[in-house]
Amino acid sequence: MIRALTGCSTRNPWKVIALWAVLGIALTILGQMFVYRAIQTGNGDFLPARYDSAAALRIAEESFGVRPDSNPLTVLVARTDGAALSADDERRADEVTARLSRQRIVMPVTKDTMPGAQDHSQVPSFGGSMTAPDRAFRLQSVELKGNPEDPGVQDTYRAFRDHTREAFGEAGLRTGFTGGPASTVDAADAEKTRATVVGAVMTGLIVLLHVLVFRSLAAALLPLVAVAIVGGAATGVVVGASMLTGIRLAPSTPGLVNVVLVGIGIDYFLFLLFRFRERLRTHPEQSGREAAREVAGRVGTAVTSAALTIVAAFATLGIASFGQFRVLGPAIAVSVLVMLLGSLTLMPALLAVTGRGMFWPSRSLKREPRAGTAGSLGGLVARRPLVLVLASVALLGALSAGLAGIRMDYGQGGAAGERTAAVDTAREIARSLPAGVSDPTGVFVISQDGAPLSAERLSGLAGALGGVPGVGRVAPTVLSEDRRAARIDLSLTVESGRPEARALVAGPVRETVRAKAPAGTGAHVGGTAAVFADIAVAVDEDLKVIFPVAAALIGIILLVLLRSLLAPVVLMIAVGLGFAATLGASALVFQHGLGRPGVDFTLPLVLFLFVVALGTDYNILIGDRIREEMGKPGSARAAVARAVRHTAPAIATAGLVLAASFGSLAVSPHPGTQQIGFATAVGILLSAFVLSVVLVPALTALLGRATWWPLVPRPAAAPHAQPAADPERVPVG
């Protein structure tokens, strides 16, 4: 089937290219138009109903009218001269607030606004206000509606911010904004220049690396164009599926999908390009279209095996209880299948159309390349496999030592992020009020005995919560209209995103709620800190299930694809060592070296999926080439040497491109993103330069053709009888 698909693509290349161009552009536009409508904001919405914070969120929506797309923010109002607010200042502030609460904010239309984009114009919802005890400022709560990641919502917030600042300025007062969309927009504005520069540098680096390897501009640019077309189509398919099924995506899902697609897409194109160049060198009489058909059919099998392994790994996320994981897995699995289809159709079609022109003006097709470093490495692996196995295991073991004492960080405060106006406003508030006042922890009480609730009935609970160390302020009890539910807001003395807040809510606050809630009521704790506490539990449970299930599924797929009992074991051992070494190296750097509270809670899962899945890609490629070479005359070790010589450059180039792509994330000011960028880059480099071109070939050289038992490849008879090769003198050519 694979050869039939690649053969059809190389026979009708222009039709395939035209079809992909139309579909790619159409689906890309579709994805860009609807991506923010397909995204569900708020971590709490992704927790199963059995968790305490999810129950609290449900009460907030049903009894207090909290909408899933509500974005609360805090406006700070103070005097321009820094003096304490007077009664007249408060009166003028209230007058401005009353006027603003009746005015509609119109979403600006900019050059970046997509045609047909949703209009987010709205009247902001102004809530309660309070003056700091030292009268340094007055805080006003406001709600805007919409996905804060949506550029239209962000532009609407900017319009609201500027209008509010101007209105209070006319009254002789200054303003500050923090929380919700204020923090999101300020961080996005601060990140914009960095992201643009990093993106340009990474694109330039990828193009430069391709030019240096292939000495051709076409070979440098066409992979990027092809990946962009297929990647845009894949994103459109994922967004469209989300809209049709009603299954909403997490805010991070589109970004992760793009990163995965760029990585595997360029990998697969590189595998084709290297094999295509080799085929043109060894068969100069063959036309470019015939060579493309042969190469695509051969490499297509390995690419399909690698892609299906990634699909299986990510599909296991579908069994997770945490919703962000549960939607991420199928989304990436679907997008990888689209990229696989592009790898078997569009990419072979481009090779068939360009032919030898793909490598113009390079003259490398007219001469046999020198053995070079790859040839020397192949010879060394074949001559000294045991030494290299021991050296590789020692290196990976040393890095794995960082796993000793590793801790998970579920908070957002492991390190300082970008300093923005929203951050400065939050710090100003924290000098006079508890740090959590802008993002309170909510205790929601619901009547279970049918009796209406009252502030008096809940006074014991409120008083007990006020005595919990770490709770800086308890707001007055707010009752729902039917008096069947009540809300008590707590301002913690630490920011709600910090680990200390999570521990406080998960421990003393919830214990007090369980002990002091009045008889006949049910009480639940919600808010950011509570959500993070529940996510910690959910993720811990998910990892215990996902890791073994994914490993078993990958092993079964490798068993079927490689048709061997021993080869999958070799690959899984190598990938397992690489995963442990990468996670250990991350802990050594961030937890033990930089003194962070631990490694980001998503890191083990991200590494397991990215490093294991993408690392298996490289291992399948080298394993497939070793098996092919073992079918030729000569010893098993000679076959390993030839396989490393021909395959190591493709794996090394792909590894460098992918590591650089992920490594760019390490310059982010956000601690979690830094760790993911660093760790995935290290893991991919280990996979490419240690596991795939050293450890796996060395183990295969030790085991010989028995690696592929029970379907052991038999060497074809040599055209002329030659003396058997001495395994200690393996040719590298």
N, C-alpha and C positions, 0 to 999 in steps of 0.2 A: 504493500500500500504506500509506503514511504517513497519507494522508487517510482511508483506510478505518479505520485503527486509531484515530485521534483522533476520527473521526466516531462510531464505535461507543462510545467512552468518553463522549462528550458526550450520546449518546442514552440510555445506561444508567449515569448517573453514580453512583447509590447502590450498584448492584451492584459497580462497579469499586472504589469506596471501601471497601466491606465486604470485598471479596476482598483488597485490599492490606492492610487492617488485620489480617486473620487471618494472611495469609502473612508480613507484616512482623513481627508479634509473635512468631509461631512460629519464624521463621528467626533473629530476633534472639536469642531464648532459646537456640536451637541453637548459634549462633555463640559466645555467652558461655560456654556449658557446655564446648565442645570446643576453643576457640581455643588454649589452652595445650597441649593434646595434639597440635595440628597444628603447633606451632612446634618447630623444630630449633635447639638452642643450639650455640654454638661456631662461630667463623668458619672454622676449619680444616675442618669438615665440608662446607663449600660450595666448597672448592677441588677442581679436577680431580685425579685420582690421579697425574698426571705431576709434580705439584709436590712438592718435597722435604719440606715440612712435612706434606703429606697422607700421604706414605709413612711418615713418622715416627709419625703418629697411628694409622695402620693397624697398625704393629708394636706400639704401646702397647696397642691394644685386643686384638690377637690373642695377644700373648705375656705381657702384664702385667696383663690383666684390667681395663684402664681402660674404663669404660662411657661412652657418649656423653652420658649425663645426669649424670655425676659432677661435683660442684661442690666442688673443694678449697678449704679456707680455713685460715688460720693463727691459732692461739690463742696469745697472749702471756701468760706467767705471770711475775709479778714480786712482790717484797716491797712491802707497803704503805708502808714507811718509806723506800723508795728505795735501801736498802743492797744490797750484793751478795748473791746467793743463796748459802746455805751448803749443805753436804752434807745436812743435815737438811731444809732447804727442798726440795731436789730429791727427797728420799725421799717427803716428804708430797705433792709434786706428782705423782709417779708413782703413788702410792696412789689419789689422786683420779682420775687419768686411767684407771687400771685399773677403778675402780668405774663411771665414766661410760661406758666402752666396753661395758658389759654392760646398760646401761639404755636402754629404748625411749623415744623422744620421741614423744609423742602430738600430732598436729596439732590445734590448738585450733579449735573451731567458733565462729565469730563471727557477728554480724548480717549481715556481708557475704558469708558463705560461701554459694555457690550450691547449691540442692537438687541432689543427685546428684553433687556435686563429688568428684573423685578424692581418696582418703585418702592423704596423704603421710606418715603416721606411720612411723617407721623407727628402727633402731638405728644411730647414727653410726659411721662407720668411722674409728678412730683409727690413724694411721700412726706414723712415727718422730718423735723429738724431739731437740732439740739445745739446748745452753746457750751463750749468747753468750760470746766470749773474755773480756770484762770481767765476766762473771757478773751483768750487769745484769738479765737476764731469761732465761727458757727458752721455746723455741718448740715448739709441738705441732701437727702437721699432722692435719687432720680432713677427712673427706669426707661431704657430704650428697648425696642423690640427688634428681633432679627438675629441672624447668625453673625457673631462678631468677627468671623473670619471673612465674611462677604465684603468685597471692596465697596459695594453700594452702602452697606450698613456703616462701614468705617467712614465713608465720605459724609454720611448723614451725621455721625457723631462729631466729625470735625466742624460741620456747619453749626451744630448745636453748641459746641465748645466755644467757637468764635463769637456766636451770637450772645451766649450767656456772659462771656468775658466782657463784651462790649456793654451789655446792659448794666452789669454791676459796676463797671468802670465809670459809667456816666453818673452812678450814685456815689462815686468816690471810694469804692471798695475794690479789692483785688480778689481773684479767684484761683483755686487750684483744683485739679480733677484727679481722681484715683479710683482704682477698682474697675472690674468689668471691661467695657469697651475702651475706657481711658488707658488702662494698662496695656491692652492688646494693641491699640493704635500707636501709642508711644513706642512700644517695642518694635512694631512693624516699621515705623518711620526711622528708628535708630538702626534697624537691620537692613534697610533698603539699599544703602550705598554699599555696605559690606557684601550683601548678597549679589549685587550687580558685579562688583569687582571679582569676587570669588568665582562666580559663574563664568565670567569672561576669561579669567586665568585658567580655569579647568578646561574650558572648551579649547583654548589655545594650546594647553598642555597635551590634550588628547590628539589634536591635529598634528602637533609637532612630533609626538611619539610615533604616530602612523607614518608621517613623512620620513622620519629617520629609519624606520623599519623597512618600508616598501619603496622609498625614493620616488613616490608618486603622489600627486595632489588628489587624483581621483580616488585612490585607495584610502586617502586620509579623510575625504569629505563624504563619500558615498555611504560609509557605515553610519555616520551621524544623521544623514538625510533619511536613510532607511529606518533607523531606530526611531527618529522623530515621527515619521509617518505611521509606523506600526504602533508606537507608544501612544500617539494621540488616538488612534482607533481603539486601542485596548482601554484607555481611560473612558472614552465615550461608551464602550460596551458596559463597563462596570457601573458608570453613572446611570445609564439607561436601565440596566437590570435593577439597580437600587430604586429608581423611580417607579418601575413597573411592579415590583414585588412589595414595595413599602418598607423594605429593610434599609434603615438609614446607616450611613457611613460615619465613622469617627472622624474628627477633624484632621487627624494625622494620616488617615488612610490614603488620600490621593497623593500626598508627598512620598509616602513609602512605596506606593505602586510605581511612581515615576522612577524612583531610585533603583528599584529592582529591575524594571524594564530596561533602563539605560545600561545597567550592569550586564544582564544576561544577553541583551540584544547585541551589544558590542562584542561580547565574548563569542557568541555564535557566528557573527560575521567574520571575526578574526580567524576562527577555526576554519571557516570556508576559504578565506583569502589565502592563508598559509598553504592549505592543501591544494587549492587551485593553482597557486604559483608553482608548487612542487610538480603538479601534474603537467603543466605547460613546459617545464624544464625537461622532464623525462620523456615526454611524448611530443616533440616539436612538430611532428607531422599531423597532429590532431587539431581540429578547429576549436576555437574558443567555446562554441556552443556544445560540442561533443565533450570537451573537458569539463565544462560546467555540469553537464548531465551526470558524468561519472562521479565527479567529486561530491555533488549534492546528494546523490544516492548513497554514497559511502558515508560521508560525514553526517548526513541526515539521520542515520540510525543512531549514532552516538549522541547527536543533539536531542533527538526525541527521548532517548533514555535519560539524559540529564534533565530535560525539561519535566518529564513525568515524575522524576524524583523530587524536584522542587515543588511541583503541584501536590504530591503526596504529603510532603513535609508541611506545607502551609494549610492543606485541607484539614489536617488534624486539629487546627485551631477551631474548627467548627464545633468541637465537643467542649470548648471552654465555657465556663459559667460567666466570666467577665465579658460583657458584650463587645467591648472594643476589640478583644482578641477574636471573638466569634465572627465578627463581620470582616475583620482584616484578612483572615485565612482564605475564605472563599473569594474575596475580591482579588487578592494576589494570585490565587490559583487560576481564576478566569483570565486575568491579564497575561499570565505566563502562557496559557494555552493560545491566546491570540498572538503573542510574540513567537511561539513555536510555529504557528501557521505561517507567519511572515517569514520565518527562517527557512521554511521548506518551499516557499513560493516566490516571494518578492526578492529575496536575496539571491537565489539561483537565477532568477530572471535577469537581475542586474549583471551577474557574471556572464550570462549568455550574450547579452547585448554588448557589453564592453569588450569581452574577450581579452586579448593581449593588451588592448588599450587601457585596461584597468591599471597596468603597472607602468605606463608611459610617464616620463621619458627614461625610466630605469632600464639598464641593459642587463639586469640580473637574470633574465630568462634565457640569455644566450650562453651562459656559462654555469658550470656546476659550482655551487658555493663551497667555500672552504669549510672544514669541519668546525672550526672556531670553538668558542667556549662550550656550546651545546654538545659538540662532538667529543670534546675532552671530558665533559661531565658524564656523558653516556659511557665512555670507556672506563672511567673511574668507578661508576656504579656497577658495571659488569665485572670489573676485576676485584673490587673490594666491597662487596655488598654488606658483609657482616659489620665491617668497621663503620660504614655509613649508617646502617640501621642503629647501631649503638650510639653513635654521635647524635643522630636525630632524636632518639628517645631521651638522651641525656639533656638536650636543649629543651625539648618539650616538657620534660619532667621538672627542670629547674624553673621554668615559667609557671608551671602548675603549682609550685610551692606557695604562690600567692593566694591560693584558695584557703589556706589555713586562716581561720578566723574571719572569713569573708562575711560581710553583713549587707543586707538590702536597705536602700534608702528610699522610702516611700514619700518623702516630703519634697518640697520645692526649694528648700532653703539651704541646700548643701553648700552653696557658694554664692557669692554676689553675682547678680546678673548685670545686664546693661543699666547704667544709671540714666534714668529718664525723668521727665517732669512728674509723671505719676508716682515714681519711686520717691522723689523728693517730697511730694505732697503727703504720702503715707508716713514718711519719717517725721514730718512736721506734726502730723496728727498724733503720732506715738509719743511725742514729747509732753503732751498734755492729757492724753486719754490712753486707755489700754490699746495695745497694738492691733487687736482684733476687732476694733470697733467698726472698721469699714467693711468687714466680712464676718458678721456675727455667726455664732453657732446657735442653731434654733432647736429648742425642745418643744416638740409638738405633742399635745395631750388630746385624746379623744374619749368621749364618754362611751362606755360600754354597757352601763346599766340603765340608759335612757334618761337619767337625771341631767338637767342642764348644768353646765360648768359655770363657775364664777371665780373672780379674783380671790375671794376669801377661801374658797375650797382649795385653791392651788397655792395659797400663801405659804404653807409648810414646805412644799416642793421648792418654791422660789427662794425661800429663806435658806434652805439646805444647800441649794446650788450656789448662793452667794457666799457660803462658807467654804467652798471647795478651793484649795490653794491653786492659783493659776487662773481663776475666774475673776476678772477685774471689775466687771459691772454686770448687773442683772437688770434688764429693761422691764418696764411695767408689763403685766400680762395683757395680751391682746386676745379678745374672744371673737369667734366667727359670728356671722349674723344669726345663725340658729342656735348659738351657744352650745353646740355639740362638740366643738373643737376649740383649742386654745394654743397660743404660741408664746413662748418665753425666750427672748433673745439674750444670749450670753456674749459678752465681749471678753475674749481671752487676753491674757497679758503677753502672749506671743502671737506672731503672725500665723494665720490659719494654715498656711502652706508648709510650716516648719514641722520637723519630726516631733518636737516637743508638744506641739498642739495636737498632733495625731495621738501621741501617747496619753495626753491629758484627757481627751475625749473618749478614747477607747477604754481608759481605766476609770479614774475617779468620777468623771461626769456621768458616764453611763451607770456606774455602780450606784451613785446617788439617786439617779432617776428611777432605777429599779426598786430601790429601797424606800423612797419617799413619795412615789406617785400615789395619789389617793386611791382607796378601794373603789372598784367599779370603773376604773379608767385604764386606758392603755397609753403608754408614753414612748416616744421615739426621738432620737437625737439626729439632727441633720446638719447640713452645712458642709463647707469645704473640708474641714478637719475630719468630720465624721465620715465623709465619702472616702477620703484617703485611708482612713483606718479600715473601712470595709474592703476597699480595693486590695489592701495588703493581705487580708485573709483570703479573698477570692483568688488573687494571683498565686499565692502559695499553694492553694488547693489545685489550681489548674496546672501548675508546673509539675506537680507530682503525677498527674495523669498524662499530660501532653508529651513529656519527654519520653517515657517508655513506649507509648503508642506510636509516636512519630518514628522513633528508632526502629521499632519492629516493622512498621510499614515500609520504611526505606529499605530495610534489610530484605523484606519479601520481594520488593520491586527489583532490587539488584539481583536477587536470586533468579528471578524470571528473565530479566533482561540479559544477564551475563551467562545464564545457563551453566552455572558452576556453583558448587557448594563452598569452595575455599576462597575464591576471589571476593565474594561479598564480605566475608569475614575480614580479609585483609583491608579492604577499603573502609569498613566500619571502624576497625581498630585505629586506623590512621586518622580518620575524621574525628573520632572520639578524643584521641590525644590532642588534636589540634584545637578542639573546643575547650578542653580543660586548660590548655596552655594559654589560650586567648583570654579566657575569663580570669585566670590567675594573673596574667600580665596586667589586666585592667585593675584588679584589686591592688596589685603591687604599686601601681602608679597613683591611683586616685585615693584609695582608702589608706594604705600604709605610707605612701610617699607624700601626698598632698594633704592628708589629714581630713578627707571628706568623711561624713558620717557612714558611708558605705558606697556600694555601687548602685546605680539607678535600678529600681525594681524591674524595669522592662529589659534590662541588659541581658540577663541569661537567656530569655526567650528570643530576643532579637539575634543574639549570637548563635544560638542553637539553629535557628531557621536560616539565617543568612550564611553563616560560616559553614554549617553542616551541608546545607543544600548547595550553595555555590562551590564549596570545596569538593563536594561529590561530583559536581560538573567536571572539574579538572581531572579528578581521579578516573572518571569514566572515560574521558578523552584519552588519557595516557594508557589506561587499561585496554581500551579498544585497539589502540595502535600496537601495543605489545602483542596482543592476540593475533593481529593481522601479520605482524612481522614473524611471529613464531610459525606461521604457515609457510614461510619461505625456507629455502635451504640454509643450513647452518645451525649452530648451537643455540640454546635458549638464551644464554648470556649475550651472544652476538645480536640476537633479536632485541633484547632489552636495550643494548647500546644504540642500535639503529632507531628504535622508538623514541628514546630520549633525545637523540640528535635532531630528529625531525619534529618532535612535538614540543620540546621545552621552549623554543622561541615563541610559539603561539601562546602557551600557558603563561610564560613570563610577561609578554606584552599585555595579555588580557588582565593578568593580576595587577600589573602596574596601573593600568587605566582604571580598573575598578577600585583599587585601594586609594588612588588619588581622588576619585569621585567621593568616596565615603570620607576620606581624610579631610576634605574641605569642610565637613560638618564640625570638625574639632575647633575651628576658629569661632564658632558661635559663642555668644556670651552665656548661653543657657547651660547649666551643668549637665543635665541629662543628655542633651544633644552633643556636647563635647565628648562625653564618655562613649556614646554610640559611634560617633565619627572615629575616635581613636581606636576603639576596640575592633570595629569591623575592618578598618584598614589593616591593623595588625593581624587579625585572623585571616584575611584574604592573602596577605603576603606570606604568612606561614603556610597556607594551603597551596599557594602557587610555587613557592621556592623551596619548601622543605618537604611537605607531604607528597605532592604530585610528581616532582622531578627527582626526588631523592629517596624518600622512605618507601613509597609504593613500588617504584622500579627495583629498589634494592631487595625488598621482600620477595618480589616476583623472581628476581635473579636467583635468590637462595632456594626458592621452591621449584623453579624451573617450570616445565610444561604442566606439572602436576597442579599448578595454581588453577587450571581450568577444568580439573576433574569434576564430573565424569566425561565431559565432551572435550577431551584433550586434543588441541590442534596438532596435526601431524605435518612435519615439514615436507614440502613438495620435493620431488626428486630434482637434483641439480642437473642442468643440461650436460655437464661434463663431470666425470668423476674427479673429486678433489679430496685431498687429505682432510680429515676432521679437524676443525678449529680447536686450538688449545684454549680452554676457558680462561687461562691466565694471560692469554695474548689475544684479546678480543679486538677485532677490527672496529674502527669507529666510523667508517664510511659506509 
